[in-house]
Amino acid sequence: MKSSDLIAAFLLEALEEQDGALELQRNELAQRFNVVPSQINYVISSRFTPERGYIIESRRGGGGYIRIQRVRSDKRTHIMHVVNAVGKSINAFHADLFLKNMMDYGHLTAGEVRLIRSALSESALSSIPPELRDYVRADLFKNMLISVMTE
């Protein structure tokens, strides 16, 4: 198992033990796994993203820390978290990560996910100039989620 996988597994287990919220020192964790602190940054930035249902807070420096919090909420709160996390643009890959996460949490049905994926696909947006598609996709995505949330 690679060190990244070991670190991620450790963090997931610690999150479960700490009821979904964890605060740790980057340097201490790096020493524990005998890696450089940037390896810890990599694992956190690639595996504990908003698309996967996490909020990360980080402070650098000597007393720096990393706080990881799993977003556990009702459907309405989770969808609003996603709407706020999307921003002004989103590509199809990241939209799909959000959709998978919301379905895994039971906040969207498989049918809703299929419908939203279809509306956000490159083929559905093919008449939009390529440089504008991610902006249009973000607007569509947020509006569709808000519509699903109010049902």
KABEL-V627276 format. One record per helix or strand of 2 or more residues. SS is the DSSP state (~ for helix, > for strand). FROM is the first residue (numbers start at 1). LEN is the number of residues. If there is no record, write none. Layout:
SS,FROM,LEN / SS,FROM,LEN
//
This chain:
~,3,15 / >,21,4 / ~,26,8 / ~,37,11 / ~,50,3 / >,54,6 / >,65,6 / ~,75,12 / ~,92,13 / ~,110,11 / ~,130,20
//
